[in-house]
Amino acid sequence: MSANPLVTVYITNYNYGRYLRQAVDSVLAQQFTDYELIIVDDGSTDNSSDIIREYEGRPGIRIILQNNKGLNATNNICVRAARGKYIMRLDADDFLDENALLIMANLLEAEPKLALVFPDWYYVDAEGQITGQERRNNFQSEVTLLDQPAHGACTMIRRECLLEVGAYSSGFRCQDGYDLWLKIIDRYPVRNINLPLFYYRRHGNNLTEKNELILKTRSEILKAHADRVNRPELATLAVLPVRGPSIDPKCLSRATLDGLPLIDWTIASALEAETLGGLVVSSPDQALLEAVAATWGERVILHHRSRDQALENVSYSQTILEAMEMATFSPDALLLLNVEYPLRTSFYLDKAVNVMRVFDDIDLVLGVLPEDDLFFQHAGSGLRPVGTNSMLTKMRFERDYLYRHAGGAVLARASFYRQTRGDLTRARIGHYVLSRKAATAVRNPLDLAIAEAVLATTRQET
């Protein structure tokens, strides 16, 4: 351990005294020795500070005890304190393979243009027992759309590049490395290593368990990054085709959820979205259009769709094209909505637009829900499993992940839609992830009762 080490590892800790020794000792056990270790306790109320003091005075180890500042502020404190050419965060509840620093540092040394490298990892339970393995796509041969970030921790970054992009942004409540990822990939090449080099502990207190907070923060990060790098705004028109109950008795658009018609849930979220320039509601149901007009007035453009265009087996592409002609501006993008996802709020709609702004070579953006259930296809001789599932194997391959389209909102570039009518088979598709709540679909009375229960549960939790 030298005064000018090649690598700085820092461990951020808040009330993880139970796991802290294993994290620290995994660094001290590295085959690679040209590193320094900074251990930060961020105002813990457990016995963490006592454990950290056990390592005080050891060569190459520095200790910072501070009042609680949060992860992002602590990251930047460590970046400023670091003396290494490369820097890596290790969360206090995770631990390293003994070869982790050696392999990652050697790759960065061999490839001077790389800004960061990150490995695959093992999943472990609260007791440290391996429960699975994550295998990321190969960034050299498989990845052309960099919309799946590296893990926030155990990613080794060239400190010079980290400082050039402004290190960690302090304006977000959490970010799990996503903001930094966007800043890095916009300027530098990155690489993964398809070896599991750290152990990621999954337990109820993980930051990644705070799903709703992370999804909303990622929406904020996308907008901030698009603005930061001067991506042009997208003039976006929302279009909501509805058949209406007078045309289709099974249509639930006027059914009420928590006292509000389903169609009004979707209209309200569209009008609250910051990125939408207008909303067209299209229906052959005159009574439905009159009800919308009575509630929303001139805030919504009404399009009377012919009955022929509202038949079940007829595409609504012609309806979309007609709606575009009714807009008061020339749209760059079209947000196609339906009324089946009333709990999908406005920030998801803004998120779709900002995904397209950040990744400006995509044609469509879909809302998705990652699925880890067991799925099958019939191959002629019987069912065969598809996708990655822990019931079949502990190895999770990123390329096998299954995503279900959800949220009832598809964003399409207007030029692409005019050319292809939104043909998924011809599109380069980006995505954003929804929460289970936002992905609650209402297609029948039972779904409606479930949505009511979801709302009731949410109120109890808050």
Buried (B, 14 or more C-beta within 10 A) or exposed (E): EEEEBBBBBBBBBBBBBBBBBBBBEBBBEBEBBBBBBBBBBBBBEBEBBEBBEEBEEEEBBBBBBEEEBBBBBBBBBBBEBBBBBBBBBBBBBBBBBEBBBBBBBEBBEEEEEBBBBBBBBBBBEEEEEEEBBBBBBBBEEEBEEBBEBBBBBBBBBBBEBBBBBEBBBEEBEBBBBBBBBBBBBBEBEBBBBEBBBBBBBBEEEBBEEBEEEBBBBBBBBBBBBBEBEEBEEBBBBBBBBBBBBBBBEEBBBBBEBEEEBBBBBBBBBBBEBEBBBBBBBBBBBEEBBEBBBEBBEEEBBBBEBEEEBBEEEEEBBBBBBBBBEBBEEEBBBBBBBBBBBBBBBBBBBBBBBBBBBBBEEBBBBBBBBEBEEEEEEEEEEEEEEBBBBEEEEEBBBBEEBBBBBBBBBBBBBBEBBBEBBBBEEEBEEBBBBBBEBBBBBBEEEEBBEBBBEBBEEEEEEE
